[in-house]
Structure formats: structure tokens, C-alpha cells
Amino acid sequence: MSDPAPKPGAPAVHAPPPPGTTPGAALDALVALMRILRSPTGCPWDREQTLDTLLPFVLEEAHEVVEAVERRDLDELKGEIGDLVFEGVFLSQLCAETGAFTITDALNDVRAKLVRRHPHVFAPDQGTADITTPDAVKDRWDVIKQAERAEKGRERTSAIDGVPEGLPALLRAERISAKAAKVGFDWISPAQVLEKIDEETAEVRAALAGGGGDHLAEEIGDLLFAVANLARKLDLDPEALLRAANRKFASRFRAMEARLAEAGTPAGAEGTTLDVMEAAWQAVKAAAR
């Protein structure tokens, strides 16, 4: 007697596609696996996902890729890249189910775009002899990108258009100010940005003295924006700088906690004052030098 057919919507046992031995075969296997997971007898959780519900996972996986790179953990990076690619496959599968496009369409689209935006590599006889530096490549890339948008009727009306709203705030501050700088709206030197930071700090102090509220919040935002611009003027990534500062603080804080615990005065315990914690903090800093 054969096994009974699974009830509609009930999970069934499927043979997973074999792993691929080439990039193309590996991607085909992942796409086939995603189709199984989204099938009527696949995974209930995967079936209920939408484009909107997947967005937090896309962001999370992208940040985990960044974290693995910064730690130079290449074994972890391998897995995180796979997770990020999977999110793209998942999104494409949802779109394929509605007839919008397939993962093949998406891959061919990015391939064609890269060919168009690298004429100095793929069409060196079309007046691209002057593209010999990274800056020249970036400038030509922007020109081609703008022409593509005009052709599609999506020409930008502002010099700062095109920076995603969903970027981390510090990174977006750097990107939109960099675009403004391309039309000459920028400080001449980092020293001028420092003066702006001093000005914004004074305005924060004044707002704080005035009782705070929404005005204080606005002034703190202005101060953060100025600091992001200082990093940009120094060719530094403000988002990466803050991530590094976060890691340093977390490492030192844990070391401070360990030092206090060894002394019998754990952080947060009654009698462990701010002065006691500050002394342990300074000892940790001195040991790190």
C-alpha cells in the first residue's frame, strides 16, 4: 500500500537538491530548494513570508556580512555571504510567483548593467582612454547611471537623489553630503568642519540650558551630521568608525566588569559607586595601551 498523500498545506518529505560543484549549479540548487520550501507541501513559515516581512532579514544578513569582514573571520564570512545570497533568492522566488521576474532576470539585469557601466573594460575603443584611475571610473559610472535613469523616465531632480532612506543614519549623512559636495556645496577643509562642530556643540549646550525638548534633539542631530561630515572630509567612513568605537567600548566595559567582579565589587552592586567603576575603567584603558 502506498503512503497516503499529504493533506493540503501539510509539510511533506522532499529530497533536497544536491549541492552544486560550480557557481551556476550551486545557485540552481539553491533556487530549486527555495521552490520546494515555498511549495504547498513545503515549509509553512516560508510560505507565509512576503516582500515586506523579508526586509528585516535582508538588513540583518547584510550587517552580519559587514561584521564578519571587519573581524576578518573568513569562515564566518563564507556562511554570511551564503545567507545574504539566499535572501536575494527568496525575494526573487516571491516575485517569480507573481510573474514579475525571476532570479535569472535579476542576474542578467545586473550583468548587463555592469557591462554598460564599465565601458573602459568592455568597450575601450569608445572614447574611454582617459578612464585610468578609480576616481575617473566613479565619475563615468555616475554619468552612465544618470543617463540610464533619464532613459527610463526616472531622472533625478536633485543632486542628492538616489541615496536610500534605509541606510544607517551616519552612512546616509555621509552619502548625501558627498553628493552635495559634487556640486560645490561643501566645506573647503576639515578644519572648517571642526569649526562647525564647535558651533553645533555650543547650540546643543544652549538648547540644554533652555530646558531641552524637541529643539535639543534637533541640535544633537545637527551635531551628529557635522561629525559625519568631518569623517567624510578625512576620507573615513563614519559608520565604520562608530562600529569600531562600539566594539572598543563593549570590550573595555566587559573588562571593567571582570575587574570589579574579581575585586568583589561587581558593577551594579550596592556600594559599587561611579567612582569605583571609573577607577576600574581607567585601569582597563591603561592596560590596553
C-alpha positions as protocol buffer text, in pm:
chain_id: "A"
residue {
  index: 1
  type: MET
  ca { x: 0 y: 0 z: 0 }
}
residue {
  index: 2
  type: SER
  ca { x: 137 y: 338 z: -94 }
}
residue {
  index: 3
  type: ASP
  ca { x: 177 y: 615 z: 159 }
}
residue {
  index: 4
  type: PRO
  ca { x: -125 y: 844 z: 187 }
}
residue {
  index: 5
  type: ALA
  ca { x: -98 y: 1176 z: 7 }
}
residue {
  index: 6
  type: PRO
  ca { x: -17 y: 1465 z: 237 }
}
residue {
  index: 7
  type: LYS
  ca { x: -305 y: 1687 z: 338 }
}
residue {
  index: 8
  type: PRO
  ca { x: -314 y: 2024 z: 156 }
}
residue {
  index: 9
  type: GLY
  ca { x: -73 y: 2262 z: 326 }
}
residue {
  index: 10
  type: ALA
  ca { x: 89 y: 1988 z: 534 }
}
residue {
  index: 11
  type: PRO
  ca { x: 468 y: 1953 z: 524 }
}
residue {
  index: 12
  type: ALA
  ca { x: 596 y: 1662 z: 316 }
}
residue {
  index: 13
  type: VAL
  ca { x: 933 y: 1494 z: 290 }
}
residue {
  index: 14
  type: HIS
  ca { x: 1126 y: 1621 z: -10 }
}
residue {
  index: 15
  type: ALA
  ca { x: 1464 y: 1515 z: -141 }
}
residue {
  index: 16
  type: PRO
  ca { x: 1683 y: 1827 z: -125 }
}
residue {
  index: 17
  type: PRO
  ca { x: 1864 y: 1921 z: -447 }
}
residue {
  index: 18
  type: PRO
  ca { x: 2227 y: 1802 z: -447 }
}
residue {
  index: 19
  type: PRO
  ca { x: 2496 y: 2063 z: -384 }
}
residue {
  index: 20
  type: GLY
  ca { x: 2648 y: 2225 z: -689 }
}
residue {
  index: 21
  type: THR
  ca { x: 3011 y: 2197 z: -795 }
}
residue {
  index: 22
  type: THR
  ca { x: 3014 y: 2524 z: -993 }
}
residue {
  index: 23
  type: PRO
  ca { x: 2867 y: 2866 z: -907 }
}
residue {
  index: 24
  type: GLY
  ca { x: 2587 y: 2815 z: -1159 }
}
residue {
  index: 25
  type: ALA
  ca { x: 2499 y: 2466 z: -1036 }
}
residue {
  index: 26
  type: ALA
  ca { x: 2513 y: 2581 z: -674 }
}
residue {
  index: 27
  type: LEU
  ca { x: 2276 y: 2870 z: -747 }
}
residue {
  index: 28
  type: ASP
  ca { x: 2042 y: 2638 z: -940 }
}
residue {
  index: 29
  type: ALA
  ca { x: 2032 y: 2404 z: -640 }
}
residue {
  index: 30
  type: LEU
  ca { x: 1953 y: 2692 z: -403 }
}
residue {
  index: 31
  type: VAL
  ca { x: 1677 y: 2820 z: -632 }
}
residue {
  index: 32
  type: ALA
  ca { x: 1530 y: 2467 z: -656 }
}
residue {
  index: 33
  type: LEU
  ca { x: 1545 y: 2435 z: -277 }
}
residue {
  index: 34
  type: MET
  ca { x: 1363 y: 2767 z: -237 }
}
residue {
  index: 35
  type: ARG
  ca { x: 1087 y: 2648 z: -471 }
}
residue {
  index: 36
  type: ILE
  ca { x: 1039 y: 2339 z: -255 }
}
residue {
  index: 37
  type: LEU
  ca { x: 1024 y: 2546 z: 62 }
}
residue {
  index: 38
  type: ARG
  ca { x: 757 y: 2772 z: -91 }
}
residue {
  index: 39
  type: SER
  ca { x: 557 y: 2482 z: -238 }
}
residue {
  index: 40
  type: PRO
  ca { x: 217 y: 2375 z: -94 }
}
residue {
  index: 41
  type: THR
  ca { x: 389 y: 2084 z: 80 }
}
residue {
  index: 42
  type: GLY
  ca { x: 698 y: 2281 z: 179 }
}
residue {
  index: 43
  type: CYS
  ca { x: 759 y: 2493 z: 489 }
}
residue {
  index: 44
  type: PRO
  ca { x: 464 y: 2677 z: 649 }
}
residue {
  index: 45
  type: TRP
  ca { x: 689 y: 2961 z: 769 }
}
residue {
  index: 46
  type: ASP
  ca { x: 850 y: 3014 z: 429 }
}
residue {
  index: 47
  type: ARG
  ca { x: 511 y: 3007 z: 257 }
}
residue {
  index: 48
  type: GLU
  ca { x: 372 y: 3289 z: 469 }
}
residue {
  index: 49
  type: GLN
  ca { x: 660 y: 3531 z: 401 }
}
residue {
  index: 50
  type: THR
  ca { x: 612 y: 3842 z: 188 }
}
residue {
  index: 51
  type: LEU
  ca { x: 846 y: 4101 z: 39 }
}
residue {
  index: 52
  type: ASP
  ca { x: 783 y: 4322 z: 341 }
}
residue {
  index: 53
  type: THR
  ca { x: 838 y: 4054 z: 605 }
}
residue {
  index: 54
  type: LEU
  ca { x: 1173 y: 3961 z: 449 }
}
residue {
  index: 55
  type: LEU
  ca { x: 1317 y: 4314 z: 471 }
}
residue {
  index: 56
  type: PRO
  ca { x: 1445 y: 4282 z: 832 }
}
residue {
  index: 57
  type: PHE
  ca { x: 1624 y: 3960 z: 739 }
}
residue {
  index: 58
  type: VAL
  ca { x: 1788 y: 4121 z: 436 }
}
residue {
  index: 59
  type: LEU
  ca { x: 1921 y: 4402 z: 655 }
}
residue {
  index: 60
  type: GLU
  ca { x: 2030 y: 4162 z: 929 }
}
residue {
  index: 61
  type: GLU
  ca { x: 2222 y: 3938 z: 688 }
}
residue {
  index: 62
  type: ALA
  ca { x: 2390 y: 4239 z: 524 }
}
residue {
  index: 63
  type: HIS
  ca { x: 2506 y: 4364 z: 864 }
}
residue {
  index: 64
  type: GLU
  ca { x: 2635 y: 4018 z: 954 }
}
residue {
  index: 65
  type: VAL
  ca { x: 2843 y: 4017 z: 635 }
}
residue {
  index: 66
  type: VAL
  ca { x: 2991 y: 4352 z: 739 }
}
residue {
  index: 67
  type: GLU
  ca { x: 3066 y: 4222 z: 1087 }
}
residue {
  index: 68
  type: ALA
  ca { x: 3240 y: 3911 z: 956 }
}
residue {
  index: 69
  type: VAL
  ca { x: 3455 y: 4123 z: 722 }
}
residue {
  index: 70
  type: GLU
  ca { x: 3553 y: 4362 z: 1000 }
}
residue {
  index: 71
  type: ARG
  ca { x: 3653 y: 4069 z: 1222 }
}
residue {
  index: 72
  type: ARG
  ca { x: 3838 y: 3912 z: 926 }
}
residue {
  index: 73
  type: ASP
  ca { x: 3657 y: 3588 z: 1011 }
}
residue {
  index: 74
  type: LEU
  ca { x: 3663 y: 3433 z: 665 }
}
residue {
  index: 75
  type: ASP
  ca { x: 3496 y: 3108 z: 770 }
}
residue {
  index: 76
  type: GLU
  ca { x: 3208 y: 3308 z: 915 }
}
residue {
  index: 77
  type: LEU
  ca { x: 3208 y: 3534 z: 607 }
}
residue {
  index: 78
  type: LYS
  ca { x: 3155 y: 3232 z: 382 }
}
residue {
  index: 79
  type: GLY
  ca { x: 2836 y: 3143 z: 567 }
}
residue {
  index: 80
  type: GLU
  ca { x: 2713 y: 3503 z: 586 }
}
residue {
  index: 81
  type: ILE
  ca { x: 2761 y: 3555 z: 212 }
}
residue {
  index: 82
  type: GLY
  ca { x: 2555 y: 3242 z: 155 }
}
residue {
  index: 83
  type: ASP
  ca { x: 2282 y: 3375 z: 385 }
}
residue {
  index: 84
  type: LEU
  ca { x: 2275 y: 3709 z: 204 }
}
residue {
  index: 85
  type: VAL
  ca { x: 2254 y: 3544 z: -139 }
}
residue {
  index: 86
  type: PHE
  ca { x: 1972 y: 3326 z: -7 }
}
residue {
  index: 87
  type: GLU
  ca { x: 1772 y: 3636 z: 84 }
}
residue {
  index: 88
  type: GLY
  ca { x: 1805 y: 3751 z: -278 }
}
residue {
  index: 89
  type: VAL
  ca { x: 1688 y: 3410 z: -398 }
}
residue {
  index: 90
  type: PHE
  ca { x: 1395 y: 3422 z: -155 }
}
residue {
  index: 91
  type: LEU
  ca { x: 1286 y: 3768 z: -274 }
}
residue {
  index: 92
  type: SER
  ca { x: 1319 y: 3661 z: -638 }
}
residue {
  index: 93
  type: GLN
  ca { x: 1109 y: 3349 z: -578 }
}
residue {
  index: 94
  type: LEU
  ca { x: 826 y: 3560 z: -437 }
}
residue {
  index: 95
  type: CYS
  ca { x: 843 y: 3784 z: -744 }
}
residue {
  index: 96
  type: ALA
  ca { x: 856 y: 3483 z: -978 }
}
residue {
  index: 97
  type: GLU
  ca { x: 535 y: 3351 z: -822 }
}
residue {
  index: 98
  type: THR
  ca { x: 355 y: 3672 z: -920 }
}
residue {
  index: 99
  type: GLY
  ca { x: 505 y: 3674 z: -1269 }
}
residue {
  index: 100
  type: ALA
  ca { x: 708 y: 3990 z: -1203 }
}
residue {
  index: 101
  type: PHE
  ca { x: 1057 y: 3848 z: -1270 }
}
residue {
  index: 102
  type: THR
  ca { x: 1280 y: 3551 z: -1193 }
}
residue {
  index: 103
  type: ILE
  ca { x: 1622 y: 3519 z: -1034 }
}
residue {
  index: 104
  type: THR
  ca { x: 1757 y: 3466 z: -1386 }
}
residue {
  index: 105
  type: ASP
  ca { x: 1611 y: 3802 z: -1490 }
}
residue {
  index: 106
  type: ALA
  ca { x: 1772 y: 3970 z: -1188 }
}
residue {
  index: 107
  type: LEU
  ca { x: 2114 y: 3815 z: -1257 }
}
residue {
  index: 108
  type: ASN
  ca { x: 2103 y: 3903 z: -1626 }
}
residue {
  index: 109
  type: ASP
  ca { x: 1999 y: 4257 z: -1536 }
}
residue {
  index: 110
  type: VAL
  ca { x: 2297 y: 4313 z: -1307 }
}
residue {
  index: 111
  type: ARG
  ca { x: 2532 y: 4152 z: -1561 }
}
residue {
  index: 112
  type: ALA
  ca { x: 2413 y: 4385 z: -1838 }
}
residue {
  index: 113
  type: LYS
  ca { x: 2437 y: 4683 z: -1605 }
}
residue {
  index: 114
  type: LEU
  ca { x: 2796 y: 4604 z: -1511 }
}
residue {
  index: 115
  type: VAL
  ca { x: 2892 y: 4574 z: -1879 }
}
residue {
  index: 116
  type: ARG
  ca { x: 2728 y: 4910 z: -1957 }
}
residue {
  index: 117
  type: ARG
  ca { x: 2896 y: 5085 z: -1666 }
}
residue {
  index: 118
  type: HIS
  ca { x: 3244 y: 4951 z: -1743 }
}
residue {
  index: 119
  type: PRO
  ca { x: 3300 y: 5078 z: -2100 }
}
residue {
  index: 120
  type: HIS
  ca { x: 3670 y: 5120 z: -2023 }
}
residue {
  index: 121
  type: VAL
  ca { x: 3686 y: 4740 z: -1980 }
}
residue {
  index: 122
  type: PHE
  ca { x: 3437 y: 4611 z: -2235 }
}
residue {
  index: 123
  type: ALA
  ca { x: 3438 y: 4889 z: -2498 }
}
residue {
  index: 124
  type: PRO
  ca { x: 3780 y: 5057 z: -2472 }
}
residue {
  index: 125
  type: ASP
  ca { x: 3751 y: 5191 z: -2827 }
}
residue {
  index: 126
  type: GLN
  ca { x: 3456 y: 5417 z: -2737 }
}
residue {
  index: 127
  type: GLY
  ca { x: 3643 y: 5717 z: -2605 }
}
residue {
  index: 128
  type: THR
  ca { x: 3735 y: 5574 z: -2267 }
}
residue {
  index: 129
  type: ALA
  ca { x: 4113 y: 5603 z: -2287 }
}
residue {
  index: 130
  type: ASP
  ca { x: 4109 y: 5870 z: -2015 }
}
residue {
  index: 131
  type: ILE
  ca { x: 3948 y: 5635 z: -1759 }
}
residue {
  index: 132
  type: THR
  ca { x: 4263 y: 5517 z: -1585 }
}
residue {
  index: 133
  type: THR
  ca { x: 4200 y: 5595 z: -1216 }
}
residue {
  index: 134
  type: PRO
  ca { x: 3937 y: 5488 z: -961 }
}
residue {
  index: 135
  type: ASP
  ca { x: 3804 y: 5846 z: -944 }
}
residue {
  index: 136
  type: ALA
  ca { x: 3766 y: 5860 z: -1322 }
}
residue {
  index: 137
  type: VAL
  ca { x: 3580 y: 5527 z: -1314 }
}
residue {
  index: 138
  type: LYS
  ca { x: 3344 y: 5658 z: -1045 }
}
residue {
  index: 139
  type: ASP
  ca { x: 3276 y: 5980 z: -1238 }
}
residue {
  index: 140
  type: ARG
  ca { x: 3196 y: 5790 z: -1559 }
}
residue {
  index: 141
  type: TRP
  ca { x: 2981 y: 5545 z: -1360 }
}
residue {
  index: 142
  type: ASP
  ca { x: 2772 y: 5834 z: -1228 }
}
residue {
  index: 143
  type: VAL
  ca { x: 2729 y: 5982 z: -1576 }
}
residue {
  index: 144
  type: ILE
  ca { x: 2615 y: 5649 z: -1719 }
}
residue {
  index: 145
  type: LYS
  ca { x: 2384 y: 5589 z: -1424 }
}
residue {
  index: 146
  type: GLN
  ca { x: 2221 y: 5929 z: -1472 }
}
residue {
  index: 147
  type: ALA
  ca { x: 2171 y: 5861 z: -1843 }
}
residue {
  index: 148
  type: GLU
  ca { x: 2008 y: 5526 z: -1766 }
}
residue {
  index: 149
  type: ARG
  ca { x: 1763 y: 5692 z: -1527 }
}
residue {
  index: 150
  type: ALA
  ca { x: 1676 y: 5960 z: -1783 }
}
residue {
  index: 151
  type: GLU
  ca { x: 1610 y: 5691 z: -2043 }
}
residue {
  index: 152
  type: LYS
  ca { x: 1368 y: 5519 z: -1805 }
}
residue {
  index: 153
  type: GLY
  ca { x: 1195 y: 5844 z: -1720 }
}
residue {
  index: 154
  type: ARG
  ca { x: 1333 y: 5842 z: -1368 }
}
residue {
  index: 155
  type: GLU
  ca { x: 1573 y: 6131 z: -1399 }
}
residue {
  index: 156
  type: ARG
  ca { x: 1663 y: 6278 z: -1062 }
}
residue {
  index: 157
  type: THR
  ca { x: 1565 y: 6634 z: -983 }
}
residue {
  index: 158
  type: SER
  ca { x: 1814 y: 6689 z: -701 }
}
residue {
  index: 159
  type: ALA
  ca { x: 2187 y: 6636 z: -671 }
}
residue {
  index: 160
  type: ILE
  ca { x: 2126 y: 6434 z: -354 }
}
residue {
  index: 161
  type: ASP
  ca { x: 1863 y: 6199 z: -501 }
}
residue {
  index: 162
  type: GLY
  ca { x: 1939 y: 5828 z: -504 }
}
residue {
  index: 163
  type: VAL
  ca { x: 2065 y: 5773 z: -150 }
}
residue {
  index: 164
  type: PRO
  ca { x: 1842 y: 5504 z: 7 }
}
residue {
  index: 165
  type: GLU
  ca { x: 1637 y: 5614 z: 307 }
}
residue {
  index: 166
  type: GLY
  ca { x: 1702 y: 5275 z: 465 }
}
residue {
  index: 167
  type: LEU
  ca { x: 2076 y: 5325 z: 502 }
}
residue {
  index: 168
  type: PRO
  ca { x: 2212 y: 5356 z: 857 }
}
residue {
  index: 169
  type: ALA
  ca { x: 2179 y: 5723 z: 951 }
}
residue {
  index: 170
  type: LEU
  ca { x: 2550 y: 5805 z: 976 }
}
residue {
  index: 171
  type: LEU
  ca { x: 2622 y: 5637 z: 643 }
}
residue {
  index: 172
  type: ARG
  ca { x: 2334 y: 5823 z: 478 }
}
residue {
  index: 173
  type: ALA
  ca { x: 2462 y: 6152 z: 622 }
}
residue {
  index: 174
  type: GLU
  ca { x: 2799 y: 6084 z: 459 }
}
residue {
  index: 175
  type: ARG
  ca { x: 2641 y: 5986 z: 126 }
}
residue {
  index: 176
  type: ILE
  ca { x: 2403 y: 6279 z: 87 }
}
residue {
  index: 177
  type: SER
  ca { x: 2668 y: 6532 z: 190 }
}
residue {
  index: 178
  type: ALA
  ca { x: 2913 y: 6373 z: -55 }
}
residue {
  index: 179
  type: LYS
  ca { x: 2657 y: 6421 z: -333 }
}
residue {
  index: 180
  type: ALA
  ca { x: 2606 y: 6784 z: -227 }
}
residue {
  index: 181
  type: ALA
  ca { x: 2983 y: 6830 z: -235 }
}
residue {
  index: 182
  type: LYS
  ca { x: 2989 y: 6726 z: -602 }
}
residue {
  index: 183
  type: VAL
  ca { x: 2809 y: 7047 z: -694 }
}
residue {
  index: 184
  type: GLY
  ca { x: 3037 y: 7255 z: -474 }
}
residue {
  index: 185
  type: PHE
  ca { x: 2824 y: 7271 z: -158 }
}
residue {
  index: 186
  type: ASP
  ca { x: 3092 y: 7169 z: 90 }
}
residue {
  index: 187
  type: TRP
  ca { x: 3345 y: 7290 z: 342 }
}
residue {
  index: 188
  type: ILE
  ca { x: 3687 y: 7360 z: 198 }
}
residue {
  index: 189
  type: SER
  ca { x: 3883 y: 7182 z: 469 }
}
residue {
  index: 190
  type: PRO
  ca { x: 3838 y: 6952 z: 771 }
}
residue {
  index: 191
  type: ALA
  ca { x: 3932 y: 7250 z: 991 }
}
residue {
  index: 192
  type: GLN
  ca { x: 3616 y: 7428 z: 876 }
}
residue {
  index: 193
  type: VAL
  ca { x: 3409 y: 7124 z: 968 }
}
residue {
  index: 194
  type: LEU
  ca { x: 3566 y: 7128 z: 1313 }
}
residue {
  index: 195
  type: GLU
  ca { x: 3453 y: 7488 z: 1348 }
}
residue {
  index: 196
  type: LYS
  ca { x: 3103 y: 7377 z: 1251 }
}
residue {
  index: 197
  type: ILE
  ca { x: 3120 y: 7102 z: 1516 }
}
residue {
  index: 198
  type: ASP
  ca { x: 3218 y: 7364 z: 1774 }
}
residue {
  index: 199
  type: GLU
  ca { x: 2923 y: 7577 z: 1662 }
}
residue {
  index: 200
  type: GLU
  ca { x: 2678 y: 7286 z: 1684 }
}
residue {
  index: 201
  type: THR
  ca { x: 2817 y: 7186 z: 2026 }
}
residue {
  index: 202
  type: ALA
  ca { x: 2752 y: 7538 z: 2153 }
}
residue {
  index: 203
  type: GLU
  ca { x: 2397 y: 7518 z: 2020 }
}
residue {
  index: 204
  type: VAL
  ca { x: 2345 y: 7187 z: 2200 }
}
residue {
  index: 205
  type: ARG
  ca { x: 2465 y: 7349 z: 2523 }
}
residue {
  index: 206
  type: ALA
  ca { x: 2227 y: 7643 z: 2473 }
}
residue {
  index: 207
  type: ALA
  ca { x: 1933 y: 7412 z: 2400 }
}
residue {
  index: 208
  type: LEU
  ca { x: 2015 y: 7204 z: 2707 }
}
residue {
  index: 209
  type: ALA
  ca { x: 2028 y: 7516 z: 2922 }
}
residue {
  index: 210
  type: GLY
  ca { x: 1695 y: 7620 z: 2777 }
}
residue {
  index: 211
  type: GLY
  ca { x: 1524 y: 7309 z: 2902 }
}
residue {
  index: 212
  type: GLY
  ca { x: 1586 y: 7062 z: 2619 }
}
residue {
  index: 213
  type: GLY
  ca { x: 1284 y: 6920 z: 2438 }
}
residue {
  index: 214
  type: ASP
  ca { x: 1249 y: 6889 z: 2060 }
}
residue {
  index: 215
  type: HIS
  ca { x: 1495 y: 7173 z: 1998 }
}
residue {
  index: 216
  type: LEU
  ca { x: 1767 y: 6988 z: 2190 }
}
residue {
  index: 217
  type: ALA
  ca { x: 1701 y: 6671 z: 1991 }
}
residue {
  index: 218
  type: GLU
  ca { x: 1729 y: 6870 z: 1666 }
}
residue {
  index: 219
  type: GLU
  ca { x: 2059 y: 7027 z: 1772 }
}
residue {
  index: 220
  type: ILE
  ca { x: 2207 y: 6691 z: 1867 }
}
residue {
  index: 221
  type: GLY
  ca { x: 2108 y: 6564 z: 1522 }
}
residue {
  index: 222
  type: ASP
  ca { x: 2285 y: 6859 z: 1363 }
}
residue {
  index: 223
  type: LEU
  ca { x: 2595 y: 6783 z: 1570 }
}
residue {
  index: 224
  type: LEU
  ca { x: 2596 y: 6420 z: 1458 }
}
residue {
  index: 225
  type: PHE
  ca { x: 2555 y: 6530 z: 1095 }
}
residue {
  index: 226
  type: ALA
  ca { x: 2856 y: 6763 z: 1128 }
}
residue {
  index: 227
  type: VAL
  ca { x: 3067 y: 6486 z: 1281 }
}
residue {
  index: 228
  type: ALA
  ca { x: 2973 y: 6254 z: 991 }
}
residue {
  index: 229
  type: ASN
  ca { x: 3095 y: 6524 z: 753 }
}
residue {
  index: 230
  type: LEU
  ca { x: 3426 y: 6555 z: 935 }
}
residue {
  index: 231
  type: ALA
  ca { x: 3483 y: 6184 z: 877 }
}
residue {
  index: 232
  type: ARG
  ca { x: 3390 y: 6226 z: 509 }
}
residue {
  index: 233
  type: LYS
  ca { x: 3632 y: 6516 z: 463 }
}
residue {
  index: 234
  type: LEU
  ca { x: 3905 y: 6293 z: 606 }
}
residue {
  index: 235
  type: ASP
  ca { x: 3810 y: 6007 z: 368 }
}
residue {
  index: 236
  type: LEU
  ca { x: 3685 y: 5798 z: 659 }
}
residue {
  index: 237
  type: ASP
  ca { x: 3359 y: 5602 z: 687 }
}
residue {
  index: 238
  type: PRO
  ca { x: 3164 y: 5741 z: 986 }
}
residue {
  index: 239
  type: GLU
  ca { x: 2956 y: 5424 z: 1016 }
}
residue {
  index: 240
  type: ALA
  ca { x: 3271 y: 5208 z: 1036 }
}
residue {
  index: 241
  type: LEU
  ca { x: 3425 y: 5448 z: 1286 }
}
residue {
  index: 242
  type: LEU
  ca { x: 3123 y: 5426 z: 1514 }
}
residue {
  index: 243
  type: ARG
  ca { x: 3111 y: 5047 z: 1485 }
}
residue {
  index: 244
  type: ALA
  ca { x: 3478 y: 5037 z: 1590 }
}
residue {
  index: 245
  type: ALA
  ca { x: 3406 y: 5271 z: 1880 }
}
residue {
  index: 246
  type: ASN
  ca { x: 3114 y: 5048 z: 1985 }
}
residue {
  index: 247
  type: ARG
  ca { x: 3340 y: 4741 z: 1981 }
}
residue {
  index: 248
  type: LYS
  ca { x: 3606 y: 4921 z: 2184 }
}
residue {
  index: 249
  type: PHE
  ca { x: 3355 y: 5037 z: 2443 }
}
residue {
  index: 250
  type: ALA
  ca { x: 3199 y: 4691 z: 2473 }
}
residue {
  index: 251
  type: SER
  ca { x: 3540 y: 4527 z: 2514 }
}
residue {
  index: 252
  type: ARG
  ca { x: 3652 y: 4773 z: 2779 }
}
residue {
  index: 253
  type: PHE
  ca { x: 3319 y: 4758 z: 2961 }
}
residue {
  index: 254
  type: ARG
  ca { x: 3336 y: 4379 z: 2986 }
}
residue {
  index: 255
  type: ALA
  ca { x: 3696 y: 4402 z: 3107 }
}
residue {
  index: 256
  type: MET
  ca { x: 3586 y: 4658 z: 3367 }
}
residue {
  index: 257
  type: GLU
  ca { x: 3309 y: 4425 z: 3482 }
}
residue {
  index: 258
  type: ALA
  ca { x: 3556 y: 4139 z: 3515 }
}
residue {
  index: 259
  type: ARG
  ca { x: 3799 y: 4355 z: 3714 }
}
residue {
  index: 260
  type: LEU
  ca { x: 3525 y: 4468 z: 3952 }
}
residue {
  index: 261
  type: ALA
  ca { x: 3396 y: 4113 z: 3995 }
}
residue {
  index: 262
  type: GLU
  ca { x: 3746 y: 3993 z: 4085 }
}
residue {
  index: 263
  type: ALA
  ca { x: 3767 y: 4270 z: 4345 }
}
residue {
  index: 264
  type: GLY
  ca { x: 3435 y: 4164 z: 4497 }
}
residue {
  index: 265
  type: THR
  ca { x: 3257 y: 4481 z: 4388 }
}
residue {
  index: 266
  type: PRO
  ca { x: 3060 y: 4382 z: 4077 }
}
residue {
  index: 267
  type: ALA
  ca { x: 2915 y: 4657 z: 3860 }
}
residue {
  index: 268
  type: GLY
  ca { x: 2561 y: 4745 z: 3963 }
}
residue {
  index: 269
  type: ALA
  ca { x: 2601 y: 4607 z: 4315 }
}
residue {
  index: 270
  type: GLU
  ca { x: 2519 y: 4822 z: 4614 }
}
residue {
  index: 271
  type: GLY
  ca { x: 2827 y: 5015 z: 4716 }
}
residue {
  index: 272
  type: THR
  ca { x: 2991 y: 4999 z: 4374 }
}
residue {
  index: 273
  type: THR
  ca { x: 2988 y: 5371 z: 4304 }
}
residue {
  index: 274
  type: LEU
  ca { x: 3055 y: 5555 z: 3983 }
}
residue {
  index: 275
  type: ASP
  ca { x: 3399 y: 5649 z: 4120 }
}
residue {
  index: 276
  type: VAL
  ca { x: 3480 y: 5282 z: 4177 }
}
residue {
  index: 277
  type: MET
  ca { x: 3370 y: 5192 z: 3825 }
}
residue {
  index: 278
  type: GLU
  ca { x: 3559 y: 5487 z: 3674 }
}
residue {
  index: 279
  type: ALA
  ca { x: 3878 y: 5379 z: 3851 }
}
residue {
  index: 280
  type: ALA
  ca { x: 3840 y: 5027 z: 3709 }
}
residue {
  index: 281
  type: TRP
  ca { x: 3764 y: 5175 z: 3366 }
}
residue {
  index: 282
  type: GLN
  ca { x: 4081 y: 5384 z: 3370 }
}
residue {
  index: 283
  type: ALA
  ca { x: 4282 y: 5078 z: 3479 }
}
residue {
  index: 284
  type: VAL
  ca { x: 4145 y: 4884 z: 3183 }
}
residue {
  index: 285
  type: LYS
  ca { x: 4235 y: 5170 z: 2945 }
}
residue {
  index: 286
  type: ALA
  ca { x: 4588 y: 5190 z: 3088 }
}
residue {
  index: 287
  type: ALA
  ca { x: 4634 y: 4814 z: 3047 }
}
residue {
  index: 288
  type: ALA
  ca { x: 4527 y: 4839 z: 2681 }
}
residue {
  index: 289
  type: ARG
  ca { x: 4793 y: 5097 z: 2596 }
}
